[in-house]
């Protein structure tokens, strides 16, 4: 690797870097089938507070959005003839986008699965004033967000808010009516709901106390509405989620375009990393084994000339040539270990990492959460070892460190993709960064070629952590 600042000391409290994913352990044991229904109903109740908070705020936010967006949009339409209206309509687009983002964020807070966000601007597109002004007119998402804020959301919000208020009020009022109803004056009241219901059902004149009958009826209604409240709040929240997913979410074609762009970027990074690795190998062969072989050839030729006249000098030259051959062999072995050493193929990544640490001139300890003998695909193991070998070489050459620690961990990211994380920390001088043409930039391209990420945390003076997270796909 070229000269560059390297790594620094790990944190004293917990040296293991945070990978942002849980450790790969045994899968959770599913609950028994007999308790599935109870667990499901309990989970519905656990979501009621968040869903009630979402639904109770729905109509106020929808009415505010309707008022603001209608005012902006129709003012812009009315003044478009004097050109000012164009900018007012653009303001309406961006305001609608803001209200749509609020709706998506509220659904996240309500516990709904994340909705893919739209692509507002294509990656790599330069952002200019005129593109910001006229871009929303050509982007269908802005029109959908405006439609959602002016028409769809107010209608759905009025319905869901009304049902939520009615359901929650009947549940709370029915369950607590026996407390506060005796304090309400009855006066000359002649209509009692319980008496009317009993007379209509049994077609007879009831003789029970209608006041007590109403209180019992209210309690029954409160129990029924409270028992069904989780289903109502979940159903209404799902209604908003379905609408937002269809109107405010990203389109499948955009996801496909992002996938194609990611694959193209990964392929380009892989090609660049491979080209850089080949150039480095060519340079290492030219500066190392090739020069030693030329020296070896010259020593052997000189020994041949002195063999008859000065056997002692010839023997010395042959001994030096033998040393040169041994050094060349060792250097070729060191170069080959940078690709795929036999221990990696035979015993796996953990054993290869321990062998790498044992050969390092700076003491390195290895910590791993991987299961003994756990193996990955040859491509993953080879590239993970390459990352570790490069980091270890950088540690030895440029870090000015006295010790280092190497971590291997398997985890799962936020979207459930399993990944392998490899990290190296040390107590050196820090200051490592991704600079074009340097070793860490080549590592970054190699890792991006695997659709992973290289993370560099190296303030001047340390501590420093450098590692790679590689998806296990």
N, C-alpha and C positions, 0 to 999 in steps of 0.2 A: 504494500500500500504506500501511497505517497505520504509525505510528511504532513501531519495534521494533528491538532490537539486531540487528546483522547479522553479517557473517562475519569470519573472521580469516585469518591467514597460513597458507600450506600448509607441509608439512614440507619441510625443505631437501634431504633425501636423495633421496626419490622423491615428487614432488608428485602423481603420479597416484593417485587414490583407489582402494582395493581394492574391486572390485565383487563379489567372491566367485564369479566365474565366469571361465572362460578367455576369452581374446581371440578374437573371431570371425575366424579365418583360413581358409586352404584346408582342405578336408576331408582327413583322413588317407587315404593310398593303401593299399588293402587288400593283404595279402600274396598272392604268387602261389598259384594253386590247387595246385601241386605240393608246396608245403611246408605245406599246411593241416593234414595229419594229424600231422606232426612238431610243429608249433606247438601243436596241441591236446594232444598227449601231454605236451609240455614244460610247458604251462600246468597240466595236472593235477598234475605233480610239484611245481610251485611252490606249489600249494595244500596239499600233504601236511602240512607242519609245522603250519599253522594247524588243519587238519582233525583231525590226530592230537591236538593239544592240546585241541580241543573234545571229541573222543570219549573220551579217557582220563579227563577230568573228569566225564563224563556220569553214570556210575553213582554215584560218591560223592555228587554233588549231588542226584541223584534219590533216593538212600536217605535222605539227611538230610531232604530235603523230605517224603518219605513219612512218616518218623518224626514230624517236627514237626506236619505237617498232620493225620495220623491222631490224634495225641494231642490236639490242640486241638479238632478237630471232634467226636470222640466224647465228649470231656469236656464239651463244650458241649451235646451232645445229652442226655447223662446228667444234667446239672444244669439243664436248661431249665425244669424245674418250679419251681425257686426263682429264676427270672428271671436268675440270674447266667449261665446257659448262653447266653442271647441274646448277651451281650457277648463270650463266649468264641468263639461261632461267628463273630461279626463279626471278631474277631481272626484266626480261621482264614481268612476271606475275604481280608482284607488281606495276610496272610502268603502265601497262595496267589498273590495278585497280585504280590507281591514276587518269588517264585520264578519266576513266568511272565516277568516283566520280565528277570530274570537269564538265562533261556533265550533270549529274543529278543536280548538284548545279546550273548550268546555266539555266536549265529548270525551277528550282524553282524561280530563279530571273526573268525569262521571264513571270512568272505568271501562270505557269501550276500547276495543282494539284500535291501534293507530290507523288513521286513514292516510293513504299515500297522498302527499301534497302535489299540486300541479307544477309543471315546469313553466315558470313565468318567462324565463329568458333562456335561450339555447346556450349551452356552454361555449365559451370562446367568442360569443358575440360582443362586440364593443358597445359599451353603454354611452350613448350620446343624448343630447337634449331632445333632438327631433325623434329619436327612437323611443324615448321615454314618453313623449307627447302622443305620437301616432301609433306606437306599438300596441296599446290596449285595444284599439279599434279592430286590429287584425287578429287578436288573441281571443279565441272563443271562451276561455275561462273567465275573462272579465265580464263578458255578457251573461254567462251563467251565474256568476256571483251577484251581478246586479239583479237578475231575475229572481234569484233566491232571496235577496234582501228586500225587494219591493213586493213580490207576489207570494212566493212559496212559503217562506218562513213565517210571515204574519198569519197566514191562514192556518198552518199546522200549529203554530204556537198558541193561537187562541183556543183551538180545540184541546190541545194537550194541557194547557194551563187550566182551562175550565174543568176538565175531568180530574186533574190532580187536586184542585181546590175542593171540588165536591167530594171526592173520595176520601181525602184526608179529613175534611170537616165532619163528614158523617161518622167516620171511624172514631175520631177524638170526641165528638159530641155525644155519640151513643154510649161510649165507654165511661164517660164522666158525667152523663146527664143526671144520674141518681144523686150526684153531689150538689149540683147547682139548681136543678129544676124545682125542688121544694121552695126555693126562695123567690120564684116567679109567681106573682099574683095570678090566680085563675079567673077571678071576677065572675061574670055570667057566661063563662065558656060552655058551649054546647056541643062542640065537635071534638071527638076523640078518635084518633086514628085506629087504635087497637079495637075499639068497639065497632067501628065501621068495618074493619077487616073481618072480624069474627062474625058479624051479622051477615056480611056478604058471602062468606064461605059456607057457613052452616045454615043459612036461611032461617035464623031464629033470633029471638030477642035476647040479647046477652044480659046477664044479671051481675057480673063482676064489677069491681070498682074500676072505672075507666082510667082514672089517674094512675093507679098502680099498673094497669094493663099497658098504658103508654110507656111507662118507665121500663117495663120488661121488654116491650117491643123495641124501644130505643137501644137497650143493651144488646139484644139479639142482632139488630142491624149493625151496631158498632163492632161486634165480634166478627160478623161476616165481612164487613168492609175492611176491618183491620187485617183479617186473615188473607184477603185477596189484594191488599195494598201492594205487596212486593211484585205481584204479577202485573198490576196496572202500571206501576212506575217503570218496571223493566220493559213492558210492551211499548209505552210511550217513548221511552228513551231509545229503544230500538227503532221506532218510527223515525225519529230525528236522525239516527245514525244511518239508516238506509237512504234517506233523502240526501243527507250530506255526502255520503259515499258516492251517490250517483251524480250529484250536481256540483259539489265542491271538491271532490277528490280528483286525483290524477287519472288520466285515461290509460287504458291498457297499451295503446300504441306508444305512449310516452315512456312507459316502463320498458317496452321492447327497445325503443330508441336508446334509453339509458343503458340497457344491457348490452346493446351493440357497441355503444360508445365505450363502455367499460372494457368490453372484450378487445376492442381495437386498441385502447390505451394499454391494456395488459399485454397484448401481443407486441406492441411497439416497445414497451419497457423490457419485455423478455428478449426481443431481438437486440436492443441496445445493450442490455446486460451481457448477453452472450458475445456480442462483438467486443465489448470492453474486456471480458474475461479472456477471449482469444488473443487480443492485443497484449494483455498483461502476460499471458503465458509465453507469447513470442518474445516479449522483452526479457522475461525471466530466463528463458532458455538461452537467449543471446548473451545476456550479462553473466550467466552462471555456468551451466554445463558446457556450453559451446566454447567459452574461453578456456575452461579447464581442459577440454579435449584438444584444443589447439596447442595448449602448453604441453599436454601429454605427448602429442605427436612430435613436437620439437625435442622434448627430452629423449624420446626413443631414437630419433634420428641422430642426435648428438652421441648417444650411447653406442649406436652402431659404428659411428666414425672412430670412437675411442676404444672400441672393443679390442682391437689388435695391438694398438700402441700403448694404451694406458688402461688396463683392465680394472684397476682400483677406481679410477674416475668413472669408468663405464658402469661399474657396480653401484656407485653412489647415484649416478643419474637414473639407473633402473629402479633403485629404491625410492627415489623421489617420484618417478613415474608411477610406481605402485601406489604411493600415497595420493597422488593426484587422481588415480583411477578410483581409489576408495572414497575420496571426497566428492568426486563426481557422482558416484553411485548414491551416496547419502543425500546429495542435493536433489538428484532425480527422485529418490524415494520421498523426500519432503514435498516436492512438487506434486507427486502422485497422491500424497495424502490429502492435498487440497481438493481433490476431486471426489474420490470415494475410497477410503482406506479399507482394507479387508475386514477389519474389526467392525466397521459399520455394516457391511454386508452380512457378516456372520452373526453378530451379537446385538446389533441394533444401535439406536441413537444414544441411549444413556451410556453404554459401554464405550462408544466412540468419544463421547464428551469427556468421560473420565480419563481416557487415554490422551486426549488433547490437553486436558488440564495437567496430567502427569508430565508431559513433554514441555510444558511452558516454562520458560526461565523465571517467570514471576509466579509465586504460589497462587493457585486457583482452587477453590473448593467448589464442589458440584452439589447442588440441591435439586431434587427432582420429585414431583408428585406423580410421575408416571408409574404404572404398575410394572413390577419386575418382568422383563421379557416382552414388554408391549412393543409392537411393531407397527409401522405405518407404511404407506406406499413408498417404493424406492425413490420416486421423485421428491416426495416430501422430506424423507430422511436425508437424501443427498443435499438438497438445498438448505435444510436447517443446519446440517453440519458445515456447509460452506459458510453460512452466516457466522456460526460460532468460530470457525477457523479464522475468518477475517477479523472478527472482533478480538480474538486472542492475539493475533499478529499485531493489530493496532495497539493493543494493551502493552505488548512487549516492546514495541519500537518507540512509541511516542508518548505514553501516558505518564512516565516517571512515577509509576505506582509501586507499592511494596506488596500488595496482595489484591486479589480479585475474587469475585464470587459469581458462579454461573447457575442459572435457574432454568429448569424445563418444566412446563406445566401445560396440561390439556384442559381446555375449558369450552364454554359455549357463550357466544355473543348475544346481544340483545334480541336478535331475530331468530335465535335458535341454531345458528350455524356452528358446528364444532370447529375448534381451531387449536393449533399448537403454538405455544408462546415460548420463545427462547430469549433470555436476557443475560447480560453481563454487566456487572458493576465493579468498580475498583476505587481505590483511595488515591488516585492520581490528581493531576492539576486541572482537569476539566477543560472546557472550551471547545468540545467537539461540535461540529456543525456539518450540514449537508452543503458541500461546496462542489460545484461542477468540476469534473475531472479528478476528484479525490475518491478515496476508497469507499467512504460512506455513501456517496452518491451512487456508486456502482451497486452497493448493497441495496439501496432504496429501489433502484430500477429492477434488480433481480426479484425482490420481494413483491413489488407491484406487478411484475410479470406473473406471479402466482396468485394475484388478486388479494394480496395481504397488505400489511402496512409496516413500515419501519418507524419506530418511535425513538427520538433522540431528546434526552433531557440532560443537558450538560452546561450549566452556568459556569462561568469562569471561577475557579477555585472549588468547584463541586458543590454538592454531590452530583454524580452523573449516573444515569441509567440509559442504556441503549439496548434495544431488543427488537424482535420481529414477531408479529402475529400472522401465522399462515393458516388460511382456511383448509380444513381437512375434507375437501370435496373430491 
